[in-house]
């Protein structure tokens, strides 16, 4: 009985490892295809989730002068604008969508 259990345990470990390898290869292949088809992105979309994602988006946009950024944020517009201004990103390239409990605000460049 234990011999069969041990044999199935080895098959289970082998199968799990094989499935993990296939999954990693599939993700890598999809990334390569996406990079080939769309080598130069036009914009990035950041879905809000706190005040952690906006600074990262600001850094990415600051490094890529042609990218525009669309941010769905839980922050107030002045707070979100301050994050992008701190990274010296022109607010003309930043499109903030702030959802408050009673209203939807979309900032427009001045």
Rosetta blueprint (number, residue, H / E / L):
1 X L
2 X H
3 X H
4 X H
5 X H
6 X H
7 X H
8 X H
9 X H
10 X H
11 X H
12 X H
13 X H
14 X H
15 X H
16 X H
17 X H
18 X H
19 X H
20 X H
21 X H
22 X H
23 X H
24 X H
25 X H
26 X H
27 X H
28 X H
29 X H
30 X H
31 X H
32 X H
33 X H
34 X H
35 X H
36 X H
37 X H
38 X L
39 X L
40 X L
41 X L
42 X L
43 X E
44 X E
45 X E
46 X E
47 X E
48 X L
49 X L
50 X L
51 X L
52 X L
53 X H
54 X H
55 X H
56 X H
57 X H
58 X H
59 X H
60 X H
61 X H
62 X H
63 X H
64 X L
65 X L
66 X L
67 X L
68 X E
69 X E
70 X E
71 X E
72 X E
73 X E
74 X L
75 X L
76 X L
77 X H
78 X H
79 X H
80 X H
81 X H
82 X H
83 X H
84 X H
85 X H
86 X H
87 X L
88 X L
89 X L
90 X L
91 X H
92 X H
93 X H
94 X E
95 X E
96 X E
97 X E
98 X E
99 X E
100 X E
101 X L
102 X L
103 X E
104 X E
105 X E
106 X E
107 X L
108 X L
109 X L
110 X L
